[in-house]
Amino acid sequence: MIIFLALGGSWNSPYTSIILIAFMFVPSIIAITLQKIVVKEPIKEPLGISLKPNRYFLLAWLLPPAIALATLGVSLLFPGIDYSPGMEGMIERFRSTLTIAQIEGLQRQIVESPIHPFWIALLQGLIAGPTINAVAGFGEELGWRGFLQKELGKLDFWKSSMMIGVVWGIWHAPIILQGHNYPQHPSVGVIMMIVFTLLLSPIFSYVRIKAKSVIAAAIIHGSLNATVGLAIMPIRGGDDLTVGVTGLSGFIVLAIINLVIYKHMAR
């Protein structure tokens, strides 16, 4: 429950998760269709479906929680952002989407749990990221880092990543306009999401290329979705445009990682 709320979704329907998961699998369906019918090539090797693990699979698993924790630290440097171990800020942020019973249950869980919910969410994210969430992440990644990255292979790394990032961001526009990720600013959130995916795309592409597997891209996607909420759980202040991995503080962290990748690839 805590992780779902922290992700920023504002839909109240009990079918929200099902809708989002189904939405994530559309790129893979399109990729498989194009690969078999238009390109007329096999799916497994050309799209990078390989389960042979290497160290970049580990990077794919652990980098997202590191990004979330770094984003949390950057957010606390912003004026008006305070550390809030009681998670009052998160509760207030989603008060409009919760019933009184849900709010009371969440507050009771925070007080009564022998382990702070932040650490529980971190553990849950580390488990769900490379497993259940990675399966859903594969639904998108077979399209983005599988088919699309293969088709754009003639371009250099940064141009390819930029084009994938733009498509990836625009793809999310329908759910962003419904309040997902940016419930306070759904219209501006569309632009923010495109910036987010532009910054995220080179990181995912780098992992996919180094791991020589789209499965690694699915793992980093799943791990990010599972741990992204950690960045806003224990803080108070700001809004969905400034704090969190999908906000300004997250953009700063992602930009630094892109700079590290650029320096590494330039050697």
ChimeraX attribute file (.defattr): number of C-alpha atoms within 10 A of each C-alpha:
attribute: neighborCount
match mode: 1-to-1
recipient: residues
	/A:1	8
	/A:2	17
	/A:3	21
	/A:4	13
	/A:5	17
	/A:6	23
	/A:7	23
	/A:8	23
	/A:9	20
	/A:10	20
	/A:11	15
	/A:12	9
	/A:13	9
	/A:14	8
	/A:15	9
	/A:16	13
	/A:17	13
	/A:18	11
	/A:19	12
	/A:20	13
	/A:21	16
	/A:22	12
	/A:23	16
	/A:24	21
	/A:25	19
	/A:26	14
	/A:27	22
	/A:28	20
	/A:29	15
	/A:30	14
	/A:31	22
	/A:32	21
	/A:33	14
	/A:34	16
	/A:35	17
	/A:36	12
	/A:37	10
	/A:38	9
	/A:39	11
	/A:40	10
	/A:41	14
	/A:42	11
	/A:43	18
	/A:44	12
	/A:45	11
	/A:46	13
	/A:47	26
	/A:48	21
	/A:49	17
	/A:50	14
	/A:51	13
	/A:52	11
	/A:53	13
	/A:54	13
	/A:55	9
	/A:56	20
	/A:57	24
	/A:58	15
	/A:59	15
	/A:60	27
	/A:61	25
	/A:62	19
	/A:63	15
	/A:64	25
	/A:65	25
	/A:66	17
	/A:67	21
	/A:68	24
	/A:69	22
	/A:70	18
	/A:71	27
	/A:72	25
	/A:73	17
	/A:74	19
	/A:75	29
	/A:76	18
	/A:77	11
	/A:78	14
	/A:79	9
	/A:80	10
	/A:81	18
	/A:82	16
	/A:83	18
	/A:84	15
	/A:85	15
	/A:86	17
	/A:87	20
	/A:88	16
	/A:89	22
	/A:90	21
	/A:91	22
	/A:92	14
	/A:93	21
	/A:94	18
	/A:95	13
	/A:96	10
	/A:97	17
	/A:98	15
	/A:99	11
	/A:100	11
	/A:101	9
	/A:102	14
	/A:103	16
	/A:104	13
	/A:105	11
	/A:106	17
	/A:107	15
	/A:108	11
	/A:109	15
	/A:110	17
	/A:111	12
	/A:112	10
	/A:113	10
	/A:114	8
	/A:115	11
	/A:116	14
	/A:117	22
	/A:118	20
	/A:119	11
	/A:120	14
	/A:121	20
	/A:122	18
	/A:123	14
	/A:124	14
	/A:125	26
	/A:126	20
	/A:127	15
	/A:128	19
	/A:129	29
	/A:130	26
	/A:131	16
	/A:132	14
	/A:133	22
	/A:134	26
	/A:135	21
	/A:136	22
	/A:137	27
	/A:138	27
	/A:139	21
	/A:140	26
	/A:141	34
	/A:142	28
	/A:143	26
	/A:144	26
	/A:145	29
	/A:146	29
	/A:147	24
	/A:148	20
	/A:149	24
	/A:150	15
	/A:151	14
	/A:152	15
	/A:153	12
	/A:154	10
	/A:155	12
	/A:156	9
	/A:157	17
	/A:158	13
	/A:159	14
	/A:160	20
	/A:161	26
	/A:162	17
	/A:163	17
	/A:164	22
	/A:165	25
	/A:166	18
	/A:167	15
	/A:168	23
	/A:169	21
	/A:170	15
	/A:171	17
	/A:172	17
	/A:173	19
	/A:174	12
	/A:175	18
	/A:176	24
	/A:177	17
	/A:178	15
	/A:179	20
	/A:180	21
	/A:181	26
	/A:182	26
	/A:183	22
	/A:184	17
	/A:185	17
	/A:186	21
	/A:187	15
	/A:188	13
	/A:189	24
	/A:190	23
	/A:191	14
	/A:192	23
	/A:193	25
	/A:194	20
	/A:195	19
	/A:196	24
	/A:197	24
	/A:198	23
	/A:199	24
	/A:200	21
	/A:201	25
	/A:202	24
	/A:203	21
	/A:204	24
	/A:205	25
	/A:206	19
	/A:207	23
	/A:208	26
	/A:209	17
	/A:210	13
	/A:211	24
	/A:212	21
	/A:213	24
	/A:214	28
	/A:215	29
	/A:216	35
	/A:217	32
	/A:218	31
	/A:219	33
	/A:220	32
	/A:221	26
	/A:222	28
	/A:223	28
	/A:224	28
	/A:225	22
	/A:226	29
	/A:227	28
	/A:228	27
	/A:229	29
	/A:230	28
	/A:231	28
	/A:232	30
	/A:233	27
	/A:234	19
	/A:235	24
	/A:236	24
	/A:237	22
	/A:238	20
	/A:239	18
	/A:240	22
	/A:241	20
	/A:242	17
	/A:243	25
	/A:244	30
	/A:245	32
	/A:246	27
	/A:247	23
	/A:248	21
	/A:249	24
	/A:250	28
	/A:251	23
	/A:252	17
	/A:253	22
	/A:254	24
	/A:255	16
	/A:256	13
	/A:257	17
	/A:258	18
	/A:259	12
	/A:260	12
	/A:261	14
	/A:262	14
	/A:263	10
	/A:264	9
	/A:265	10
	/A:266	7
	/A:267	5
